Amino acid sequence: VSSAFSYSPEIRATVDGGLVSFAGAQPMISEGRVLVPVRGIFEHMNAVVEWDATQQVVTAHRGADKITLPLNSMSATVNGREVTLNSPARLSMGRTMVPLRFLSESLGASVEWIEGTRTVEISTTAVVVPPIVDGYTTRRVELGTVIPFVLNDKLSSDNSRVGDLFTARID
């Protein structure tokens, strides 16, 4: 074990309040960053994870989202856009370990570190502020506010998944 790593079985992670359990490798801290096994978090966020041993690349799919993480690289690809990582993905105990914040935020979740309990809380129900687009106004509203709207797209449990994008009109 390199001195840059400290294994921290006491670090816990939750997704929407549910405790994430990790098979094999446990969360670790590397240069002040929490690294976790990629499969543990992504699967709790309803993503499908694939490992390409030949290319040494992890790919995760959820709805229209696609995240590609090459092992030992300081960059990843999120929906075709290159993103710089704070710490590279790496192998530990046969598991691909990745920076927890990148992992969660790449799928639109918010991440909060609770020092007192050494817990990383991931929320997939965070309010996402869209980018500002000419001709549109962005407003923040209180969590739990109900906003009536008319869908421009058809949504159905038969063909829609969590994370799919849609358009709507608010009068």
N, C-alpha and C positions, 0 to 999 in steps of 0.2 A: 504494500500500500504506500503510495507516494505521500510525502508530507503535505502536499497541496490539498489532500482530501481528508475529511474527517467524517467517518461513518456515524450517523446520528439516528439510531433506531427510535430515539425519543421524539423525533420530528414527526408530527402527524399532519395529514392532509384531509380536508373534507371537500366534497362537491355538493353544493346546495344542502349543507348540513349533514350529509351522510359520510361517515368515516370511510376512507379509501384504505383497503388492505393491499399490501404489496407482497407478491410471491417471490421468494428468493432475495434479491438485492433490496435493501432498504434505502430510504432517502439519505442523501449525504450532503455535506456542505463542502463546496470547492470555491476557494477565493471569495467567500462571502455570499455565494449563490447556492440556493437549494436545488439539488439535482434529484430527479426521481425517475423510476423506471417508466418509460414512455407508455407502455401498454396499460399500466394501472390507471393513470389519469385519463388518457384518451378514451378508453373503453367506458369509464364512468361518465364521460361526456357524450356517449353514444356515437363514437367514431369507430371505424373499422381500421385496424392496424395491420400493415403488411411489412415483412422484413425481407429484403433482397440481400442474401449473404454474399453473392458474387460482387455486387456493386457496393456493398456495405452501406445501404440506404434504408431508412425507415420511411414509409409513406402512410399517411392517415387520411381517410376520407370520411366526411360527414356531410350529407346533403351535397350541396354544390362546392363545399370547401375541400381543398386538397393541400396537404402540408407534406413537404418532402425534406427530410433531414439526413444529410450525408454524415457518416461517422467522422469524428475528428475535424470537422469543418466549423469555421466561425460564421457560416451563413446557412440559411435554409430558404426554401421557397414556399410562400403562402399564396395560393391562388395565382400562380404565375409571377409573383412579385418577389424579388430577392430581399431577404431580411437579415440583418446582422445580429448575431447572437452575442450575449455577454460571456458565454462559456460554451465550448463545443460539445456536441453529443459525443458520448464515449461509452465503451463497454466496461461493465463491472459485474463480476459474478455471472457472466453470460446474459446480462440484461443491458439494453441500451438506456443510458442515463442522459436526461436532457434537462435544461433549465426549466424549472416549474413555471415561472412567470411567462416565458415565451410560449410554452405548451398551452397554457390556459388562455392567454390573450389572443393566440392565433385562431382560436375558435370563438372569439368574442366574449369571453368570460372576464370577470374582474377578479383580482387576486389581492388578498390582504394577509399580512404576516402578523400574528398575535404572539408577541414575545413572551408574555406571561405563561402561556401554555405550549409554546413552541409549535404552534399550529398554523398551517397555511390554509386559509379559507378561500375556496373558489366558488364564485357565484355565477351561474349561467343565466340568471334572470336579471342581471344588471341592466340599468338603463343605458342604451347605446346612443350616443349623440351622432347623428349622421353628418357627413361632410357638408359644408355650406355650398349651396348650388345657386347660381344666379337665378333670380326670379322666385326663390323660395325663402321662407323665413324659418329660422330654427328657434324653438322655445324649449326651455326646460320646464318640466312639470313635476310635482311631488309624486313620489312613489305611491302607487295605489290609485292614482287619479284615473277615472274612466273617461275616455274620449270617444264619442260616437263618430263613426266613419263609414264610408261606402267603399267596398273593395273594388278595385279595377280588374283584379285577377281572380280566377276561381281557385279556392282552396278546398281541399278535400283530404280526409284521412287516407283515401285510397292512393293519392298521388303526391301528397305534400309531406315534408319531413321537418323536424325541428331545425331551424337555421335557414330554411328556404326564404328567399326574398320575394316580396310582393309589393304592389303599389296600391295606394288607397287615396281617397279624397276626403278631406275634412272640411265641412262647411262652416 
